[in-house]
Amino acid sequence: MPIAHGMAAGMGGIRTAGDLVARMQMTRKMRIRDAKAYVAEKLKVSPSDLSNEHVMREVREELDIGIITAVPGCAKGIEAKIKIAALLGIDIACVTRLKKKF
């Protein structure tokens, strides 16, 4: 993710929802406000909660879409990306390639 998107989102990547917002900006060409609203709606939180590390840790664990620290049994890597793609309704290239193999 380009640094500009990370800084513009004002979020800490996977610690919060910055990675999800940036994905929407890049894949759907959404403006930041629209991307935050879309992600918040999908996660069932308020847009202000997207930058709250404590709230997002709980949401990410509940939805099993990846967290910053490895926890046994939680999704990480491609498994988390598969769940993110389904949750946000977007195509992620590596997920699509993996699905074509099976």
Disulfide bonds with the S-S distance in Angstrom:
none
